[in-house]
Amino acid sequence: MKRTVFSLLAAFALCVSAAAVGPAVSCPSALLMEKQTGTVLFAQDEHTPREPASVTKIMTLLLVMEAIDSGALSYDDVVTGSAHAAGMGGSQIWLKENEQMTVRDLLKAVCIVSGNDAAVALAIATAGSMEAFVGRMNEKAQALGLTNTHFENPNGLDGEVHYSTARDLAKLSVCAMQNETFRAVVSSKSFTENGRSFTNHNKLLWRVDGADGIKTGYTSQAGRCVISEATGDGLDLLGIVCGAATTVLDSGDLLMENFTECARLFDYGFDNYSYLTLMSPLYPVDQVKINNSAGAEAVAVAPEDEIKVLLPNDYDPDQLETKIQLNSESVDAPVHESD
């Protein structure tokens, strides 16, 4: 019964969700997903390949943490910075050649400061070389079904064949956020290493209630990118913005539109969607005949788990129809509670 009910209700939820009018965002690509169901609440040009900038590091971090989980690498392993790692430009922690740091601190540097030098150091420590690590990145991309993604480096600096899409990045982010250590590190607001203090580049951690990671990115070609999660009101939202602009204010300060547009996505999701509980394990929904029973002739059945659907807040209750289809009209004795 459970499988049939879930399939019927999921199809209905997707149908009504698509009818909602999305927010006005000016970035080239954007996507808003409700993670519990995987329902896409809003998408704009989500299949077009674009430079992912430092959100590339989500894949880098995922592979490093998988190596740790397998025992091939340890958080306490000491990594010596190479000349190549120390020579990275862009966002960095100013890792010096032959400087030593633990894997744990390098992970923090990648998550929080988006250190290009730290990402390269971790890649070499994990796979032995940059080339071998990039090979693993593309193999993992294929395994996750990222059909419009190709990586050329572990840090996200622009390359000739370095690209992804908002849709692919959503799949990658969902996978990465299942790792508890990844979740904990990317949601950290700051860390200190060797007397140097660093602050997370993700301004949404301060601006949006319930924000939880994930990663920012910027190059002149890619524009402003951000992938973030936010939870509240029973919803778990994933927002992705690619290619947002940078606005120079009259004061001379920079307004990074990736944060503004991602916050707008979250506002849209929280303001317009919520869950409706249809069935509870506490309440039977039907009865099933018991064959060859010396006692009761029928048994009450209820869902194993709570069944709920994601709906626009302005849905019409008269259009909601719930159907229960049993796998069988009868069961053979003996029957036990929780069968």
Phi, psi and omega in degrees: 000318186300315183296318182294315181298317181298319182293321179294316184286324179297320180296321179294316183297319179295324181295313184283329181295326183294343184279344184289145178274129186277174180284161177271108176239143186261353181289156182298318182226140178205156178205140174233124182234141169268116194287329183299324181252345186076012181286126176276116182272334179202141177212141178223111177051047188281351182256001181278124178295135178218161175295125184272353182051219189283355172293347169309325186294347173299316177294319178301312180296320180299314181293322178296317182288330173293323176296323177293316180298328181278351181091359180286342182216154180232149176301331183268358176299141179262127181252133177261124183294131178273167177297324180295315179296318182292340183270005180292143175264193178070209181295130184202170176252012179061045176295129180268153175299132181074001173290143184249135176217153177283159176302321181301313182289326177294323177298316178298320181296323179287315183292314191268317184259349183061040184295116176295322179294320179294322179296318179294318179300318179293321180299314181293321179295329183279316188244354179095334178201161177299316183299316180295322181292317178299324175300318178295323179300315182287328175295317179295322178300317178295318181297328181274358180078028178276087192282344180239042183227138172212134182252145179240343180203167183269359186244344175098006173298146186303141178217172183289326181231048180241105187202162173201180179233162178300321180294315179295320180295330175295315178299316180297317182294319178300318179296313183295321184287353173285343178276117186298322180294318177302312181302316184294319185287315184290343178267358179288139183273338182196167170202161180236134180220126179051041178080358179258130180257139182230144181245140181300135179288344185278097183292344180294337178298335178260330189271334187242123176298132178083006179292142186215086182074194012243302188202143174253169176198148176202131160219166181297327179281319185283333188077193182273126180236151172203142171235127183214159173244153173212135180240145177170152178055034178080002181254149175234101188258142174242121181246137181228129177231128180234131172080024180290161184271168170244122181255131177269117181282166179301331180285349184096349178288157179261131174258112182273106189290343178299321179289318179299315184287324178292321176298324178294321176299314180297317179302317179299314182296312182291327183282337191243352184226151175200168180267141172246120178279124183259324183215149181232147176300343183282344187236117177298147181244349180192179175233149178237134178292142177255121178276142175061037181262136176273352181240248183295146180270344181211161179228142178282143179236147179219161177298145177293324179233164175299136179247121181220159179233149176271123185227151169297145182297337181261024179295155180267112181304331181291342180266359180268118180237125180251126179241137177249123179237116181280147176291333180207148178277349181208160176227155179272140174292153001277153178238133182243158177302139180079000173296000000 
